[in-house]
Amino acid sequence: MSTFVVIGGDAAGMSAASKAKRDDPDLEVVVFEAGEWVSYGACGLPYYIKGEIGSLEDLVSVTPEQFREERDIDLRTGHEVVDIDPDDRTITARGEDGEVLQAYDHLLIATGAAALTPPIDGLDREGVYTLGSMTDGKELREYVSRARSEGDLQQPDRGPACGFLETCNGPVGIVGGGYIGIEMAEALAANDFEVHLFQRGDRLLKGFGAATSEAVLEHLSEQDVAVYLDSEVERVAGDDRVEAVVTNENRVPVEMVLLGTGIRPRTDLATDAGVECGETGAIATDVYRETNLPDVYAAGDCAEAEHVVTGDPVHVPLALTANRHGRAIGRTVAGESTEGGGVAGTAAVKAFDREAARTGILDHEKAREAGFDPVTETIDAKSRAGYYPEDGTVTVTLTADRASGRVLGGSLVSEYGESAVHRSHALVGAVTEGITLEDLSNYDLAYAPPFNTTWDPVLTAAKVLDGQLRSNS
């Protein structure tokens, strides 16, 4: 009997374990997870902290008991793998009862990623949080609950960030204007916190189009979130507790700081065993997610993937990629070699009453490095037929190659519920398949007045940019 060992019990790890066991019931599947939680939706943590999701257990897709009893997987929570010996094909795990030596025929490293700690003084003070695990989410939810129930946090001059609120919990600082920063700004503001968001660069959501970033920034201001662009956080001031965020230009009193400055792949265990990493810093793999070591695979937030536009390795730590690649590895281990596909960097975010999505390559410098001559156009279009009640606006940004007309990437933003995110799916197809603007403008998208205009905003954007390229050729 062959043994498939998995290190890490979240998206990639449990997808691989489940698929391998389903396809080959005789395969022995053993999963080691350092924590107590497995197969959970970390992306839902901001909404749990906000209060829209009742409990942490609601974020769990499959419980440990279900994996053990219903799927016949030997899942060992509370076991941290501390060593991989590729020569002997064994791993060593450490649990409450001591060390365990486990042999493997196939091994998956799915160790995920850790919150990135920026070089800021004072991060060891009480009141500094990250959001990279279920435990982090629990601690932040408890902080929000205490503030709401006690109501005794210090209340300095609240300024514009408290806006129209009759009551406002003590001010909080968020460092980072990416997905976590934006989502947590909404979660904390919804609980009546005065929110200050500090962004190192000149715009929020840097990976999205400029028009999308500007729309989100404007809406955050409307929601009384104080945003500080081009703001280099130098230190977190205070004695034992957080008292202020000090930047290159401001000293802002806060009582809590959330770091949302990105993540880094957990690769130490792999590299100690001789597994190679790529230029991105994540584990390098082939198209089957196999590393340089035979029968050792890597997937999820610790591993690289191939970009569908450039073909180059990238590190895009997103849930669907982890699930897809984990499932492909499970099938491969069970006997059917499966690639799992590349990535387009597709992502979505909700910011209060706005929704935004992006895919492909929007950055002109990156496009030029890949050999393209990029051109970008942004249009505003109605989300529904003009005569239909309560129509909204969708802003679409398209980037294409000037010479070939190939669609390289896109970004969309709209009012929440006006389908910027769902419309992005057409762009994902265009980017993945490498089609031209003319091809995209001829997509046969569904039409009915309650859902869109005859020419969907995506089609309109493709027509406009295609027309510009033709007129300038």
N, C-alpha and C positions, 0 to 999 in steps of 0.2 A: 504494500500500500504506500503510495506517495504522500508526502506531507507538504502542505502549503502553509507557510508561516507569514503572518501579517503583523507589521509593527505600526500601530496606530488604528484607533477604532472609530474614526469619523467617516466622512464622505467617501474618499477613495478606498480606504481600508475595508470598510464594511460592504461597499458595493462589490469589490473584488472577491471578498470572502463569500458573499451570498451567491454571486454568479458562478464561481468555481464549484461550490457545493451543489448548486442546482444542476449544473451541466454534468458533473461527475460525482454522484452520491457516494462513491467509494473513496473519494479523496478525503484525507484527514486535513481539516482546516483548523488552525490554531491562531487566535488573535490575541496580541498583547497590547493592552491600553494602560497607560500610566495613571489616568484619572478614573473617576467613577462614571462619567458620562460617555455614551457612544451614540453614533448615528443621530446627531442633533443638528438643528438649523441655527447655526451661529448668526446668520443674516437676520434672524428675527429678534435678536437681543435688544436692539434699540426700541422695538415696539413692546417688548416685555417691560423694559425700564419705563417707557412712556405710560404703561398701564393698559394698553389695548389687548395684551395677551395675559391671561390670568396667572399662569404658573410656568416655571421652567419646564415642568414635565410636558407641557403642551408643545414644546419645541422638539421633543424627542420623536423621531419617526418610528423606530423599532426599539423596544426595550432590551436590555441584556438578557432577561429571561426568555424573551421571544427568540432571540438569536440562538440561545442554548437549547431550548426545549422544542421549538417549532422548526428551526433551520439546521439543527444538529451541528452547530459550530462551537468549538471549544474556545469560548471567550473568557479571557482572564483579565478582568479589570484590576486596578491597583497594582499592576506589574509594569515597572519601567525597564525597558531593554537597555542594558548598559554596555553590551559588547556584541559585535558580529565577527565571527571567525569564518571567512569564506573558504579557507583551506579545509577545515573540518566540516564545513556546512552546518554550523551550530550558532545559536544566539544564546546569550545569558541575560536573564531577566531577574530583577530584584523586587520582591514583594514583602508583605508583612511576615511571611514564614521563612524568609531567607532567599537564597538564590536558586534559580531554576535553569537547567541546561536543556535546551530544546534543539533537536536536529531538524533540518529542513531539506527538501528537494528543490522547492521553489520558495523565494523570499520576496516579499513586497515591503519596501520602505515607504511608509505614508505618515511621516512624522510631522507634517503640517508646517505651520509658521508661527513665529512669536511676534508680539507687538514690538515695533522698533522703538528703542529708547534714544531720543535725540540728545546731543551733548548740551544739556541745559542744567545749570547748577540748581540744587534744591529739590530734585525729584524724589529724594528720600523722605520728604516731609509728609506728615499725615494729611490726607486729603488729596493725594495725587492718585489718579486711577488710570487704568487702561481698559480696553474692551476686546479681549482676545479669547475669552473662554467663558464657559457657563458660570464658573466661580466669579469671574469679573462682573458678569451680568447680575448675579445675585447680590454682590456687594454694592453695586450702583443702585439697584432697586431698593435696597435697604437704606441707602443714603437719602434717596428721594422720599421714601416713606417716613423716615425720621423727620426730615425737614417739613413735610406737610403736617405731621401730627403734632410736633413740638412747637413749631412756629416761633422759636426763640433764637433763630440765627440773627446775627448782627445785621442791622439795616442801615447802611450808609446812604449818602445821597445817591439815589438810584439812577438819576439821569434819564436819558432817552430810552435806554434799553428796557426800562420797566413799562414805558408807554402808557396804555390805557388801563392797565391792570390796577384794580383797587388794592390788591395785596400782592406782594412780590417776595419770594424767598430770596435769601442772601445770594449775592452774585456768584456766578460760576464762570470759569474760563475753559474754552476748548482750544487746544493747539492743533491746528491742521484743518484745511478746508476741503478734504476729500469726502468719500462716502460716509465714513464713520462720523466725521465732524459735522456734516450737514444733517444726517439722520439724528444725531444726538442733540443738535441744536433744537430740532423740532421736539424731541422727546422731553427735554428739560424745560423748554419754554411752555409746553403744554401743561407742565406741573408748576407753572407760575414762578419759574426761576428767571432772574435777570441773567441773560446769556451774552457773553463776550467771546467772539470767535477770532482767533489770531491765525493769519495765513502768511507764510513766509514769502510766497510769490505774489505776482501782481494780479492774480485772479483765482477764483475758486474753481474746483473741478477742472484742473488743468488738462486732463485727458479728453475733455469734451470740447466742442467748438466754442469759439469766443462768444458768439451770440447766446449760446446756452448758459455759459458762465455769467454773462451780464444779466440775463433774465433771472437767474437764481439769486444773484447778489441783490438785485433790486427787490425781489420778493422777500428776502430775509430782512431787509431794511423795513419793509412794510409790516413785517411781523415783530418789529422792535428787537431784532437781534443786532447787536453792535458788532460790525465786522471791521477788522483792522488788516488791510492789505499791506504787502511789503513790510510786514511786521516780524522782525527777528526776535524771538523770545530768548532773552539772555539768562534769566534766572526766575525761579519761583521763590519769592521772598516770604519770610516768616520765621518764627522761632521753632517750636515743635510742629505747629500746624501751618498750613498754607494761609497766607495773608494777602498776597498780591502776585500778579504776573508783571514782570518787568521786561519791557521790550527796548529796542533801540530808540524808541520815541516816547513811550508812555510807561506809567506805573498805574496798573488797574487793580483796585482792591477786589479780591475774590476769596471765596471760602472753600472752593474745590477746583481742581484742575483735572481735565480729562485729556489724555494724550491720544490723538488720532493722526499720528504722523507716519503711518504705514506699518508694514510688517516685513520680517526677514525670514527666509526659509530656514527651517531647522535641519542642518546638514552635518553637524559635528559627529553624530553616531556613524553616519555613512562614510564620511571622509576618513575617519579613524580606521575604517575597515578597508580603505583603498578605493572607495567609490569616487569617481571623478565628477567635479562640478563644471558647469559651463561658464561663459563670460558673464552671465547674469548673476552668478553666485548660487544659483539653484542646481540641483542634481541633473546632469546631462543624461539623456536617454536616446534610444533610436525610436523609430516610428511605432514599435511595439512596446515602448516604455521600458525596455531592458537597458540596464546600465552597462558599464564596461566590464562588470563581473558577470560571468555566466549564471543564468537563472536567478539573477537578482534584479528586481524591477523597482521603479520609483514612480509615484504619481501623487497628484494633489498639490497642495501649497508648497511642498518642498522641492518640486521638480519643474523642469523646463518643458515647453511644448513648442511646436512649430507654428509660426504665424502664417495664415493662409494667403496673405498678400505678398510677403517678402520671402517666405520659406525659411527665414532665420529663426534660431531659438529665442524664445522670449519667456519671461516669468510673469504669468497672468494668473494670480491666485483667486480663482472664482469657483463657486460651488458646482456649476454644471460641468466644467472641465474636469474637476476631481471625480465626479460621479461617472462621467463618460469613460475616462481613462481607467478608473478602477474596474468598471464593468468589462472593458476590453481585456484587461490583464486577467481577470477571472476566467474569461472565455479562453484566452491563450493558454493559461495554466491547465485548463481542463482538456486541451488538445486541439483547439481551433484557433490558429494564430489570427489575431485581430488588432488592427491599428488604433482605432479610437478617434482618429481625426485630429486636425489642427485647431487653432483658435484664431478668432478674429478680434479678440479683446472686447467682446460685446458686454455692455454693462448698463444698468439702470439705477436711478436713484429718485426717491421722493423727497421733496423739500416743502413741507407744509402743504400748500395748495398748488404746487407745481410738480410735474413729473418730467424726467429727462432720460435720454438714452443715447448711447454712442456705440459705434462699431468701426472696425478697420483702422486705417491710418488717416489722421487729420493733420498732424504736425508736418509742416512743409519740409523742415530739416530732415526728419526721419524718412519722408518720402523720397527726397533727393538722394539720401544715402543708399536707398534701395534701387536707385536708377531711374526714378520717375521724374517728370516735370510737372509738379502739382499746381492745380488751380482750384480755387474754392469760391463758392457762391452761397449766399443765404437768402431765403425767401420766407415771407409770412403768407399763410393761406388759411382760409376758413376750414374748420374741422368738420362742418356739416353743410348741407345745402343752405344757401342764404335765406330761403324762406322758412327754414325749419326753426322752431323756437330754441332759444338758448344756445346758439352756436358759439363756438370758441375759436381760438387761433392756435395754429401749430407753426412753429418756426423750424425750418429744415435747413441744415447746412450740409452741403455735399462737397467732397473733394474728389477730383478725378485727375487722370494723367492727360496733359494737354495734347500730346501727340496721338495717342490711341483712343482717348475717350474712356478708358477703363475706370470704373468706379473704384476708388481707393478707400473711402470711408465716409461716414456720415454721423451727424449729431442732430437730435430733435429735442424740443422742449415745448410744453403746452401746459394749460391749466390741468389740474389733476382730474382725470376722467375723460380728457379729450384725446387720449390714445396716442400720445407721442411714443410711448414705450412699445405698444403693439404695432404701430406703423414701422418701427425700426426693424421688425422682422423681415420686411421686404428688402431692406438695405443689407441685412446680414446675408441673405441669399445672393444678392448682387455682388457683394464683396467676396464671398466665399467662392462663387463660380467664376469670378473674374470677368464679368460682362461689362458692356459699354453703357454709356448714358443713353444712347438710342435704344439699346435693348431694354434697359430699365424703364424708359418712358413708354414702352409697349407692353409692360407687364399687365396682365388681365386681372387687376385687383377688383375685389367685390365693391359694389356700390349700392347704396340705398340712402335716402335723405337723412335718416336718423344717425347714420354712421360716418358719412363723409360726403364730399362733393363728387361730381362725375369724374373729374380729374383729381384723384387723391393728392394731397400736398406733396407726397414723395414723387409722384409722377410729374407734377408741376415743376418741382425743383430740378428733376432730371431734364425736362424739356428746356427750361431756362438756361441751364449751364451748357447743355448740348448746343443750343442755338448760339450762345456766345462763342463757343469754340469754333463752330462752323463759320460764323461771320468774321472771325479773326484769322482764319486759315488762308 
